[in-house]
Structure formats: C-alpha cells, structure tokens
Amino acid sequence: MNEQHTIKLLRECDAGIKMGIVAIDDVIRHVDNKEFHDKLFGYKQEYNRLQNEIQGLLEKHKDEGKSPNPVVRGMAWMKTSLKICLDESDKNIADIMTDGCNMGIKTLNKFLNLFADADDESVSLAKRLVNLGERQVTEMRQFL
C-alpha cells in the first residue's frame, strides 16, 4: 500500500463525484419525465453517500480532497447549457448525462491503473463509483 497513491486516488474520486453531482443539478430541473427525474435524484443521493465515504477516508489521511478543475467544470457547464438551450428534451438530457458518465468512468479507470498501489478500501470505493456510473449509463439508455 502506498499512502500517496491512496490519497491521489481518493482526491480524483472526490473531484469526479463533485462533477457528477453538479452535472445532475445542472440538468434535473429541465427533465419532464417523472421516472427519469426520480432516477437522476436517486443517483445524486448515491453520489452523496459515496462522497461522504470518500470524505471520511480523506480525513483519515488528513487531506481535504479535490474540487473539479474550474476550467473543465466551466467548459462542461457551457456545453451542457448550450445543448439544453438548443434542445430541452429528455432524450438530449439523457445523452448529456450518458456522455458525462462515460467520461467519468474512463477517467476513474485511468486513475485506478495509475494509482494501483492505493489501499484496498480506496480501490474498492473507486470501483464502486465506476460501477455506479456504468449502471447509470445503462439506465439512461431507456430515455435516449
């Protein structure tokens, strides 16, 4: 176990979850379908639970975590806002969310490989986050 790898992996999970929660907040008010709205709300709750676990592990390692890169966050917000402005349909929102989840899954898998010496608890948490994103992508398909 490498403590630096553990902290770095937890930081990336922290930033990714924060990005996911903000993304849901950005789109949920535009969703018309109640089932779709409820699924997004449920995912936000699951992300919040994982974020609490990550915060606990970060505190254990005396680290404050990481916020998403402001440039990346700003560009994502602009892209989402423009896409919704052009098309507020639930299909478009499901497409936006699917793209975001896929980017998060890809990024977290890169970090799992990069920080392979992180402790088992942090690796498990990161994998749970990836699995949550994969489940979300699968469930978003019905709304595309």
N, C-alpha and C positions, 0 to 999 in steps of 0.2 A: 504494500500500500504506500502510495506517495501522497503526502498531505497536500502538496501544491497541485497535483492533478485533481485531487478531490475538490479542493476549493475552486479551481478553474472550471471544472465540470458543473459544480453547483451554481456558480455565477452565470454560466451560459444557460442553464435551465431556468434560473431566476429571470434573466432577460427575456428568454423565449416565452415564458408564461406571461410575463407582463405585456409582451407584444400581443399575445393571443387574447388576453382579457380586453385590452384596449380595442383590438380589432372587432371583437364581439360588440363592445359598447358602441363602436362607430356605425355598425350596420343594423343592430337589433331593432331600432325604432322605425326602420324602413320595411320591416318584414310584415306581410299581411297574413300569411298562413299561420294559424294558431299553433299547429303541431310543430312547424318549423321554428317559430318563436320560442316555444317551450323547450325544444331541443337545444337551441343556442343558449338559452338561460341555464339549462341543466349543465351544459359544457362549461359555462362560466363558473358555475358553482364547483364543478370538479377541478377546474384550473385553480380556483381559490384554495381548495383543500390541499392540492399539491404544493401550491405556493407557500402555504403555512408550514408544511413539512420541510420544504427547502429552507425557509427562513429559520426554522429550528436547527437544522443541520449547519447552516451558515453561522448562526450564533454560537453553536458548539465549537466551531473552528475560529471564532472571533473575527468574522468577516461580515461586512454589511451587504454583500450581494452586488448586483449589477443592474443598471437600468438599460433599456434598449438604446442603441446608438441613436442620438437625436436626428441625425441626417437620414438614417434608414427609416426611423419612425415617421419623420416628416414626409419622406417620399412615399411611404406606404399610405399615409393618410391622404396625400394629394391624389394618388392613383385610385384609392377607394372612393374618395369624394367625387372625382371626375366620372368614374364608371357608374356610380349611383345616380349622379346628375343626368347622365345620358340614358340610363335605364334603371328604374327603381324596382324592377320585377324581382320576385323571389328567386327566379332562375338565375338572374345575374348575381344576386347576393350569395346564393349557394356556390356559384362559380368563383366569386371573390374569396369566400371562406375556404373552398377546396384548394385554391392556389396558395393561400396563406398557410394552410395546414401542411401542404406538401413541402413548401419551403422550410417550415419549422422541422418537419420530420427529417428532411435531408440534412439540415444544419446540425440537428442534435446527433444524428448518426455519425457525422464527421467528428463532432466533439467526443462522442463515445470512443471512437477509434483513436483520436489524438490524445485523449487523457485516459488511456486504457489501464493505467495503474491507480486510478481512483479507488477509494474503498468500496466494498460490496454494496453498502447501503445507498451510497450516492449513485452508483451504476444502476442499481435496481430502480431507484426513483427516476432516473433519466429514461430508462427503458419503459417505465410506466407512463411517462409523459409522451414518449414516442407512440406507445400503444393507444393512448387516448387520442392523439392526433390521427392515427390510422383509422380508428373507429369512427371518428368524426367525419373523415373523408368518405368512408363507406356510407355512413348515414346521410350525408349531404347529397349523395347521388340521386335519391328519390326526389329532390327538389330542383335538380338541374333541368 
